[in-house]
Structure formats: C-alpha cells, structure tokens
C-alpha cells in the first residue's frame, strides 16, 4: 500500500493556489484580485510561500495519509 497523501495534498493545493486562477495576492490594481487570470513575479513569490506553508502544515503537522486498497 502506497501513501498517496502527499501527492493528493500537493496536487490540490497547486491547482487552488495557482496565481490568478481563484485569487491573486498582490493584484495589479488592488491588494487581492479574484479570477484575474494574470500573474506577476511578486504574486508568484507570495503564492509559493503560501503553498509551501500549507503543504508543510498538512503533511508534517497534521500528518495526512491517504491509502487506496485493491
């Protein structure tokens, strides 16, 4: 049995935290923009820090595990 928790958590957070998809911090006109589908270097940096923090929280602190059985 393989532990798919890291793969599942990382994939879901990567999709949700893609800059400009759901939200973007900092935005071009405001601090937070929703659904702009645009990105900048600063937003990529901030979103990657948020991504790393949440992955560390879910995988290390909360010890998330997902097992699939045949």
PDB file of N, CA, C and O in Angstrom:
ATOM      1  N   UNK A   1       0.845  -1.184   0.000  1.00  0.00           N
ATOM      2  CA  UNK A   1       0.000   0.000   0.000  1.00  0.00           C
ATOM      3  C   UNK A   1       0.886   1.241   0.000  1.00  0.00           C
ATOM      4  O   UNK A   1       1.767   1.386   0.846  1.00  0.00           O
ATOM      5  N   UNK A   2       0.651   2.098  -0.920  1.00  0.00           N
ATOM      6  CA  UNK A   2       1.412   3.335  -1.022  1.00  0.00           C
ATOM      7  C   UNK A   2       0.636   4.470  -0.372  1.00  0.00           C
ATOM      8  O   UNK A   2      -0.594   4.507  -0.402  1.00  0.00           O
ATOM      9  N   UNK A   3       1.378   5.382   0.207  1.00  0.00           N
ATOM     10  CA  UNK A   3       0.773   6.551   0.827  1.00  0.00           C
ATOM     11  C   UNK A   3       0.631   7.648  -0.232  1.00  0.00           C
ATOM     12  O   UNK A   3       1.627   8.207  -0.692  1.00  0.00           O
ATOM     13  N   UNK A   4      -0.606   7.947  -0.611  1.00  0.00           N
ATOM     14  CA  UNK A   4      -0.890   8.941  -1.635  1.00  0.00           C
ATOM     15  C   UNK A   4      -1.254  10.294  -1.037  1.00  0.00           C
ATOM     16  O   UNK A   4      -1.683  11.183  -1.773  1.00  0.00           O
ATOM     17  N   UNK A   5      -1.100  10.479   0.254  1.00  0.00           N
ATOM     18  CA  UNK A   5      -1.465  11.734   0.909  1.00  0.00           C
ATOM     19  C   UNK A   5      -0.690  12.922   0.393  1.00  0.00           C
ATOM     20  O   UNK A   5      -1.267  13.977   0.129  1.00  0.00           O
ATOM     21  N   UNK A   6       0.625  12.761   0.244  1.00  0.00           N
ATOM     22  CA  UNK A   6       1.460  13.867  -0.227  1.00  0.00           C
ATOM     23  C   UNK A   6       1.115  14.253  -1.668  1.00  0.00           C
ATOM     24  O   UNK A   6       1.071  15.436  -2.007  1.00  0.00           O
ATOM     25  N   UNK A   7       0.873  13.259  -2.501  1.00  0.00           N
ATOM     26  CA  UNK A   7       0.521  13.528  -3.900  1.00  0.00           C
ATOM     27  C   UNK A   7      -0.817  14.245  -3.990  1.00  0.00           C
ATOM     28  O   UNK A   7      -0.951  15.228  -4.719  1.00  0.00           O
ATOM     29  N   UNK A   8      -1.797  13.760  -3.255  1.00  0.00           N
ATOM     30  CA  UNK A   8      -3.136  14.346  -3.285  1.00  0.00           C
ATOM     31  C   UNK A   8      -3.136  15.778  -2.747  1.00  0.00           C
ATOM     32  O   UNK A   8      -3.687  16.677  -3.383  1.00  0.00           O
ATOM     33  N   UNK A   9      -2.528  15.994  -1.592  1.00  0.00           N
ATOM     34  CA  UNK A   9      -2.499  17.329  -0.974  1.00  0.00           C
ATOM     35  C   UNK A   9      -1.729  18.307  -1.853  1.00  0.00           C
ATOM     36  O   UNK A   9      -2.179  19.434  -2.060  1.00  0.00           O
ATOM     37  N   UNK A  10      -0.585  17.898  -2.368  1.00  0.00           N
ATOM     38  CA  UNK A  10       0.230  18.779  -3.201  1.00  0.00           C
ATOM     39  C   UNK A  10      -0.479  19.163  -4.498  1.00  0.00           C
ATOM     40  O   UNK A  10      -0.419  20.318  -4.917  1.00  0.00           O
ATOM     41  N   UNK A  11      -1.145  18.207  -5.130  1.00  0.00           N
ATOM     42  CA  UNK A  11      -1.843  18.490  -6.383  1.00  0.00           C
ATOM     43  C   UNK A  11      -3.017  19.427  -6.173  1.00  0.00           C
ATOM     44  O   UNK A  11      -3.192  20.382  -6.930  1.00  0.00           O
ATOM     45  N   UNK A  12      -3.816  19.168  -5.161  1.00  0.00           N
ATOM     46  CA  UNK A  12      -4.977  20.024  -4.894  1.00  0.00           C
ATOM     47  C   UNK A  12      -4.538  21.436  -4.536  1.00  0.00           C
ATOM     48  O   UNK A  12      -5.114  22.402  -5.036  1.00  0.00           O
ATOM     49  N   UNK A  13      -3.529  21.574  -3.682  1.00  0.00           N
ATOM     50  CA  UNK A  13      -3.058  22.917  -3.318  1.00  0.00           C
ATOM     51  C   UNK A  13      -2.417  23.630  -4.495  1.00  0.00           C
ATOM     52  O   UNK A  13      -2.565  24.845  -4.625  1.00  0.00           O
ATOM     53  N   UNK A  14      -1.708  22.908  -5.359  1.00  0.00           N
ATOM     54  CA  UNK A  14      -1.107  23.536  -6.528  1.00  0.00           C
ATOM     55  C   UNK A  14      -2.173  24.106  -7.451  1.00  0.00           C
ATOM     56  O   UNK A  14      -2.023  25.212  -7.969  1.00  0.00           O
ATOM     57  N   UNK A  15      -3.241  23.359  -7.655  1.00  0.00           N
ATOM     58  CA  UNK A  15      -4.326  23.838  -8.524  1.00  0.00           C
ATOM     59  C   UNK A  15      -5.036  25.029  -7.888  1.00  0.00           C
ATOM     60  O   UNK A  15      -5.311  26.017  -8.569  1.00  0.00           O
ATOM     61  N   UNK A  16      -5.335  24.948  -6.593  1.00  0.00           N
ATOM     62  CA  UNK A  16      -6.060  26.024  -5.933  1.00  0.00           C
ATOM     63  C   UNK A  16      -5.228  27.285  -5.748  1.00  0.00           C
ATOM     64  O   UNK A  16      -5.778  28.386  -5.750  1.00  0.00           O
ATOM     65  N   UNK A  17      -3.918  27.149  -5.588  1.00  0.00           N
ATOM     66  CA  UNK A  17      -3.070  28.301  -5.318  1.00  0.00           C
ATOM     67  C   UNK A  17      -2.315  28.811  -6.535  1.00  0.00           C
ATOM     68  O   UNK A  17      -1.357  29.570  -6.390  1.00  0.00           O
ATOM     69  N   UNK A  18      -2.727  28.410  -7.726  1.00  0.00           N
ATOM     70  CA  UNK A  18      -2.131  28.970  -8.928  1.00  0.00           C
ATOM     71  C   UNK A  18      -2.475  30.454  -8.988  1.00  0.00           C
ATOM     72  O   UNK A  18      -3.653  30.810  -8.964  1.00  0.00           O
ATOM     73  N   UNK A  19      -1.451  31.344  -9.067  1.00  0.00           N
ATOM     74  CA  UNK A  19      -1.742  32.785  -9.057  1.00  0.00           C
ATOM     75  C   UNK A  19      -2.661  33.191 -10.201  1.00  0.00           C
ATOM     76  O   UNK A  19      -2.391  32.883 -11.362  1.00  0.00           O
ATOM     77  N   UNK A  20      -3.741  33.876  -9.873  1.00  0.00           N
ATOM     78  CA  UNK A  20      -4.666  34.380 -10.861  1.00  0.00           C
ATOM     79  C   UNK A  20      -5.835  33.469 -11.147  1.00  0.00           C
ATOM     80  O   UNK A  20      -6.811  33.911 -11.752  1.00  0.00           O
ATOM     81  N   UNK A  21      -5.779  32.210 -10.736  1.00  0.00           N
ATOM     82  CA  UNK A  21      -6.885  31.297 -11.026  1.00  0.00           C
ATOM     83  C   UNK A  21      -8.083  31.614 -10.138  1.00  0.00           C
ATOM     84  O   UNK A  21      -9.135  31.999 -10.648  1.00  0.00           O
ATOM     85  N   UNK A  22      -7.949  31.464  -8.843  1.00  0.00           N
ATOM     86  CA  UNK A  22      -9.015  31.831  -7.905  1.00  0.00           C
ATOM     87  C   UNK A  22      -8.796  33.227  -7.345  1.00  0.00           C
ATOM     88  O   UNK A  22      -9.726  34.032  -7.281  1.00  0.00           O
ATOM     89  N   UNK A  23      -7.561  33.511  -6.940  1.00  0.00           N
ATOM     90  CA  UNK A  23      -7.232  34.831  -6.407  1.00  0.00           C
ATOM     91  C   UNK A  23      -5.757  35.117  -6.681  1.00  0.00           C
ATOM     92  O   UNK A  23      -4.984  34.216  -7.007  1.00  0.00           O
ATOM     93  N   UNK A  24      -5.387  36.383  -6.544  1.00  0.00           N
ATOM     94  CA  UNK A  24      -4.005  36.797  -6.744  1.00  0.00           C
ATOM     95  C   UNK A  24      -3.640  37.825  -5.694  1.00  0.00           C
ATOM     96  O   UNK A  24      -4.331  38.831  -5.532  1.00  0.00           O
ATOM     97  N   UNK A  25      -2.551  37.570  -4.977  1.00  0.00           N
ATOM     98  CA  UNK A  25      -2.036  38.489  -3.961  1.00  0.00           C
ATOM     99  C   UNK A  25      -0.603  38.801  -4.332  1.00  0.00           C
ATOM    100  O   UNK A  25       0.142  37.830  -4.460  1.00  0.00           O
ATOM    101  N   UNK A  26      -0.121  39.973  -4.518  1.00  0.00           N
ATOM    102  CA  UNK A  26      -0.844  41.217  -4.718  1.00  0.00           C
ATOM    103  C   UNK A  26      -1.364  41.303  -6.146  1.00  0.00           C
ATOM    104  O   UNK A  26      -0.737  40.797  -7.077  1.00  0.00           O
ATOM    105  N   UNK A  27      -2.495  41.938  -6.306  1.00  0.00           N
ATOM    106  CA  UNK A  27      -3.083  42.117  -7.624  1.00  0.00           C
ATOM    107  C   UNK A  27      -2.457  43.289  -8.356  1.00  0.00           C
ATOM    108  O   UNK A  27      -1.576  43.960  -7.820  1.00  0.00           O
ATOM    109  N   UNK A  28      -2.902  43.535  -9.562  1.00  0.00           N
ATOM    110  CA  UNK A  28      -2.375  44.654 -10.335  1.00  0.00           C
ATOM    111  C   UNK A  28      -2.986  45.979  -9.890  1.00  0.00           C
ATOM    112  O   UNK A  28      -2.288  46.990  -9.828  1.00  0.00           O
ATOM    113  N   UNK A  29      -4.275  45.984  -9.582  1.00  0.00           N
ATOM    114  CA  UNK A  29      -4.950  47.223  -9.177  1.00  0.00           C
ATOM    115  C   UNK A  29      -5.266  47.263  -7.685  1.00  0.00           C
ATOM    116  O   UNK A  29      -5.293  48.338  -7.086  1.00  0.00           O
ATOM    117  N   UNK A  30      -5.505  46.101  -7.082  1.00  0.00           N
ATOM    118  CA  UNK A  30      -5.836  46.006  -5.659  1.00  0.00           C
ATOM    119  C   UNK A  30      -4.889  45.036  -4.989  1.00  0.00           C
ATOM    120  O   UNK A  30      -4.082  44.377  -5.644  1.00  0.00           O
ATOM    121  N   UNK A  31      -5.000  44.957  -3.658  1.00  0.00           N
ATOM    122  CA  UNK A  31      -4.139  44.024  -2.931  1.00  0.00           C
ATOM    123  C   UNK A  31      -4.522  42.583  -3.233  1.00  0.00           C
ATOM    124  O   UNK A  31      -3.646  41.735  -3.402  1.00  0.00           O
ATOM    125  N   UNK A  32      -5.818  42.291  -3.305  1.00  0.00           N
ATOM    126  CA  UNK A  32      -6.300  40.953  -3.653  1.00  0.00           C
ATOM    127  C   UNK A  32      -7.248  41.079  -4.832  1.00  0.00           C
ATOM    128  O   UNK A  32      -8.200  41.858  -4.790  1.00  0.00           O
ATOM    129  N   UNK A  33      -6.988  40.314  -5.885  1.00  0.00           N
ATOM    130  CA  UNK A  33      -7.879  40.264  -7.034  1.00  0.00           C
ATOM    131  C   UNK A  33      -8.380  38.839  -7.195  1.00  0.00           C
ATOM    132  O   UNK A  33      -7.634  37.886  -6.968  1.00  0.00           O
ATOM    133  N   UNK A  34      -9.622  38.691  -7.582  1.00  0.00           N
ATOM    134  CA  UNK A  34     -10.233  37.378  -7.733  1.00  0.00           C
ATOM    135  C   UNK A  34     -10.499  37.087  -9.199  1.00  0.00           C
ATOM    136  O   UNK A  34     -11.134  37.885  -9.888  1.00  0.00           O
ATOM    137  N   UNK A  35     -10.012  35.938  -9.684  1.00  0.00           N
ATOM    138  CA  UNK A  35     -10.282  35.483 -11.046  1.00  0.00           C
ATOM    139  C   UNK A  35      -9.701  36.359 -12.126  1.00  0.00           C
ATOM    140  O   UNK A  35     -10.319  36.510 -13.180  1.00  0.00           O
ATOM    141  N   UNK A  36      -8.543  36.941 -11.912  1.00  0.00           N
ATOM    142  CA  UNK A  36      -7.976  37.855 -12.908  1.00  0.00           C
ATOM    143  C   UNK A  36      -7.264  37.117 -14.037  1.00  0.00           C
ATOM    144  O   UNK A  36      -7.112  37.669 -15.126  1.00  0.00           O
ATOM    145  N   UNK A  37      -6.819  35.869 -13.799  1.00  0.00           N
ATOM    146  CA  UNK A  37      -6.083  35.060 -14.768  1.00  0.00           C
ATOM    147  C   UNK A  37      -4.822  35.748 -15.265  1.00  0.00           C
ATOM    148  O   UNK A  37      -4.371  35.487 -16.381  1.00  0.00           O
ATOM    149  N   UNK A  38      -4.245  36.630 -14.443  1.00  0.00           N
ATOM    150  CA  UNK A  38      -2.976  37.280 -14.729  1.00  0.00           C
ATOM    151  C   UNK A  38      -2.048  37.027 -13.550  1.00  0.00           C
ATOM    152  O   UNK A  38      -2.506  36.676 -12.462  1.00  0.00           O
ATOM    153  N   UNK A  39      -0.756  37.200 -13.756  1.00  0.00           N
ATOM    154  CA  UNK A  39       0.192  36.948 -12.686  1.00  0.00           C
ATOM    155  C   UNK A  39       1.361  37.921 -12.784  1.00  0.00           C
ATOM    156  O   UNK A  39       1.549  38.592 -13.799  1.00  0.00           O
ATOM    157  N   UNK A  40       2.125  37.980 -11.732  1.00  0.00           N
ATOM    158  CA  UNK A  40       3.333  38.802 -11.695  1.00  0.00           C
ATOM    159  C   UNK A  40       4.374  38.076 -10.855  1.00  0.00           C
ATOM    160  O   UNK A  40       4.071  37.070 -10.214  1.00  0.00           O
ATOM    161  N   UNK A  41       5.582  38.580 -10.860  1.00  0.00           N
ATOM    162  CA  UNK A  41       6.652  37.952 -10.092  1.00  0.00           C
ATOM    163  C   UNK A  41       6.386  37.967  -8.600  1.00  0.00           C
ATOM    164  O   UNK A  41       6.663  36.992  -7.902  1.00  0.00           O
ATOM    165  N   UNK A  42       5.847  39.078  -8.112  1.00  0.00           N
ATOM    166  CA  UNK A  42       5.547  39.183  -6.679  1.00  0.00           C
ATOM    167  C   UNK A  42       4.451  38.207  -6.269  1.00  0.00           C
ATOM    168  O   UNK A  42       4.531  37.604  -5.198  1.00  0.00           O
ATOM    169  N   UNK A  43       3.433  38.044  -7.103  1.00  0.00           N
ATOM    170  CA  UNK A  43       2.360  37.115  -6.762  1.00  0.00           C
ATOM    171  C   UNK A  43       2.841  35.662  -6.818  1.00  0.00           C
ATOM    172  O   UNK A  43       2.387  34.832  -6.031  1.00  0.00           O
ATOM    173  N   UNK A  44       3.745  35.351  -7.729  1.00  0.00           N
ATOM    174  CA  UNK A  44       4.312  34.004  -7.781  1.00  0.00           C
ATOM    175  C   UNK A  44       5.087  33.718  -6.501  1.00  0.00           C
ATOM    176  O   UNK A  44       4.976  32.623  -5.949  1.00  0.00           O
ATOM    177  N   UNK A  45       5.864  34.675  -6.021  1.00  0.00           N
ATOM    178  CA  UNK A  45       6.628  34.506  -4.792  1.00  0.00           C
ATOM    179  C   UNK A  45       5.707  34.323  -3.586  1.00  0.00           C
ATOM    180  O   UNK A  45       5.929  33.425  -2.773  1.00  0.00           O
ATOM    181  N   UNK A  46       4.697  35.147  -3.464  1.00  0.00           N
ATOM    182  CA  UNK A  46       3.775  35.063  -2.326  1.00  0.00           C
ATOM    183  C   UNK A  46       2.977  33.763  -2.361  1.00  0.00           C
ATOM    184  O   UNK A  46       2.809  33.115  -1.328  1.00  0.00           O
ATOM    185  N   UNK A  47       2.487  33.376  -3.527  1.00  0.00           N
ATOM    186  CA  UNK A  47       1.721  32.138  -3.642  1.00  0.00           C
ATOM    187  C   UNK A  47       2.596  30.914  -3.374  1.00  0.00           C
ATOM    188  O   UNK A  47       2.104  29.927  -2.828  1.00  0.00           O
ATOM    189  N   UNK A  48       3.885  30.950  -3.745  1.00  0.00           N
ATOM    190  CA  UNK A  48       4.757  29.813  -3.456  1.00  0.00           C
ATOM    191  C   UNK A  48       5.052  29.701  -1.964  1.00  0.00           C
ATOM    192  O   UNK A  48       5.188  28.591  -1.451  1.00  0.00           O
ATOM    193  N   UNK A  49       5.155  30.826  -1.257  1.00  0.00           N
ATOM    194  CA  UNK A  49       5.342  30.786   0.197  1.00  0.00           C
ATOM    195  C   UNK A  49       4.084  30.237   0.879  1.00  0.00           C
ATOM    196  O   UNK A  49       4.182  29.446   1.817  1.00  0.00           O
ATOM    197  N   UNK A  50       2.910  30.654   0.410  1.00  0.00           N
ATOM    198  CA  UNK A  50       1.652  30.143   0.961  1.00  0.00           C
ATOM    199  C   UNK A  50       1.536  28.643   0.677  1.00  0.00           C
ATOM    200  O   UNK A  50       1.124  27.878   1.549  1.00  0.00           O
ATOM    201  N   UNK A  51       1.898  28.219  -0.539  1.00  0.00           N
ATOM    202  CA  UNK A  51       1.850  26.804  -0.917  1.00  0.00           C
ATOM    203  C   UNK A  51       2.759  25.969  -0.018  1.00  0.00           C
ATOM    204  O   UNK A  51       2.331  24.945   0.516  1.00  0.00           O
ATOM    205  N   UNK A  52       4.002  26.397   0.153  1.00  0.00           N
ATOM    206  CA  UNK A  52       4.938  25.660   0.991  1.00  0.00           C
ATOM    207  C   UNK A  52       4.450  25.583   2.428  1.00  0.00           C
ATOM    208  O   UNK A  52       4.570  24.538   3.067  1.00  0.00           O
ATOM    209  N   UNK A  53       3.902  26.675   2.945  1.00  0.00           N
ATOM    210  CA  UNK A  53       3.404  26.684   4.321  1.00  0.00           C
ATOM    211  C   UNK A  53       2.247  25.703   4.503  1.00  0.00           C
ATOM    212  O   UNK A  53       2.208  24.965   5.488  1.00  0.00           O
ATOM    213  N   UNK A  54       1.313  25.692   3.565  1.00  0.00           N
ATOM    214  CA  UNK A  54       0.166  24.792   3.680  1.00  0.00           C
ATOM    215  C   UNK A  54       0.553  23.327   3.478  1.00  0.00           C
ATOM    216  O   UNK A  54       0.010  22.449   4.149  1.00  0.00           O
ATOM    217  N   UNK A  55       1.484  23.052   2.562  1.00  0.00           N
ATOM    218  CA  UNK A  55       1.944  21.676   2.378  1.00  0.00           C
ATOM    219  C   UNK A  55       2.650  21.196   3.638  1.00  0.00           C
ATOM    220  O   UNK A  55       2.433  20.067   4.079  1.00  0.00           O
ATOM    221  N   UNK A  56       3.490  22.038   4.218  1.00  0.00           N
ATOM    222  CA  UNK A  56       4.165  21.656   5.461  1.00  0.00           C
ATOM    223  C   UNK A  56       3.163  21.441   6.584  1.00  0.00           C
ATOM    224  O   UNK A  56       3.319  20.514   7.379  1.00  0.00           O
ATOM    225  N   UNK A  57       2.140  22.276   6.662  1.00  0.00           N
ATOM    226  CA  UNK A  57       1.125  22.131   7.697  1.00  0.00           C
ATOM    227  C   UNK A  57       0.368  20.820   7.543  1.00  0.00           C
ATOM    228  O   UNK A  57       0.208  20.079   8.513  1.00  0.00           O
ATOM    229  N   UNK A  58      -0.101  20.527   6.330  1.00  0.00           N
ATOM    230  CA  UNK A  58      -0.905  19.338   6.115  1.00  0.00           C
ATOM    231  C   UNK A  58      -0.092  18.044   6.231  1.00  0.00           C
ATOM    232  O   UNK A  58      -0.574  17.063   6.797  1.00  0.00           O
ATOM    233  N   UNK A  59       1.130  18.036   5.703  1.00  0.00           N
ATOM    234  CA  UNK A  59       1.882  16.789   5.652  1.00  0.00           C
ATOM    235  C   UNK A  59       2.714  16.534   6.906  1.00  0.00           C
ATOM    236  O   UNK A  59       2.859  15.385   7.325  1.00  0.00           O
ATOM    237  N   UNK A  60       3.255  17.574   7.503  1.00  0.00           N
ATOM    238  CA  UNK A  60       4.124  17.376   8.664  1.00  0.00           C
ATOM    239  C   UNK A  60       3.348  17.547   9.967  1.00  0.00           C
ATOM    240  O   UNK A  60       3.389  16.680  10.840  1.00  0.00           O
ATOM    241  N   UNK A  61       2.647  18.662  10.091  1.00  0.00           N
ATOM    242  CA  UNK A  61       1.976  18.955  11.362  1.00  0.00           C
ATOM    243  C   UNK A  61       0.716  18.113  11.552  1.00  0.00           C
ATOM    244  O   UNK A  61       0.490  17.581  12.639  1.00  0.00           O
ATOM    245  N   UNK A  62      -0.108  17.985  10.510  1.00  0.00           N
ATOM    246  CA  UNK A  62      -1.356  17.234  10.639  1.00  0.00           C
ATOM    247  C   UNK A  62      -1.209  15.766  10.249  1.00  0.00           C
ATOM    248  O   UNK A  62      -2.105  14.962  10.506  1.00  0.00           O
ATOM    249  N   UNK A  63      -0.078  15.415   9.627  1.00  0.00           N
ATOM    250  CA  UNK A  63       0.251  14.029   9.292  1.00  0.00           C
ATOM    251  C   UNK A  63      -0.855  13.359   8.461  1.00  0.00           C
ATOM    252  O   UNK A  63      -1.403  12.329   8.853  1.00  0.00           O
ATOM    253  N   UNK A  64      -1.168  13.960   7.315  1.00  0.00           N
ATOM    254  CA  UNK A  64      -2.213  13.473   6.416  1.00  0.00           C
ATOM    255  C   UNK A  64      -1.705  12.241   5.649  1.00  0.00           C
ATOM    256  O   UNK A  64      -0.612  12.268   5.084  1.00  0.00           O
ATOM    257  N   UNK A  65      -2.497  11.168   5.633  1.00  0.00           N
ATOM    258  CA  UNK A  65      -2.194   9.956   4.884  1.00  0.00           C
ATOM    259  C   UNK A  65      -3.428   9.516   4.113  1.00  0.00           C
ATOM    260  O   UNK A  65      -4.543   9.575   4.633  1.00  0.00           O
ATOM    261  N   UNK A  66      -3.231   9.073   2.867  1.00  0.00           N
ATOM    262  CA  UNK A  66      -4.330   8.553   2.051  1.00  0.00           C
ATOM    263  C   UNK A  66      -3.850   7.221   1.479  1.00  0.00           C
ATOM    264  O   UNK A  66      -2.824   7.168   0.801  1.00  0.00           O
ATOM    265  N   UNK A  67      -4.590   6.148   1.752  1.00  0.00           N
ATOM    266  CA  UNK A  67      -4.257   4.823   1.249  1.00  0.00           C
ATOM    267  C   UNK A  67      -5.398   4.323   0.369  1.00  0.00           C
ATOM    268  O   UNK A  67      -6.571   4.477   0.709  1.00  0.00           O
ATOM    269  N   UNK A  68      -5.040   3.720  -0.772  1.00  0.00           N
ATOM    270  CA  UNK A  68      -6.014   3.102  -1.646  1.00  0.00           C
ATOM    271  C   UNK A  68      -5.804   1.604  -1.609  1.00  0.00           C
ATOM    272  O   UNK A  68      -4.673   1.132  -1.728  1.00  0.00           O
ATOM    273  N   UNK A  69      -6.869   0.858  -1.446  1.00  0.00           N
ATOM    274  CA  UNK A  69      -6.800  -0.590  -1.387  1.00  0.00           C
ATOM    275  C   UNK A  69      -7.299  -1.182  -2.690  1.00  0.00           C
ATOM    276  O   UNK A  69      -8.137  -0.593  -3.373  1.00  0.00           O
ATOM    277  N   UNK A  70      -6.778  -2.352  -3.030  1.00  0.00           N
ATOM    278  CA  UNK A  70      -7.242  -3.048  -4.226  1.00  0.00           C
ATOM    279  C   UNK A  70      -8.363  -3.967  -3.857  1.00  0.00           C
ATOM    280  O   UNK A  70      -8.906  -4.656  -4.720  1.00  0.00           O
TER     281      UNK A  70
END
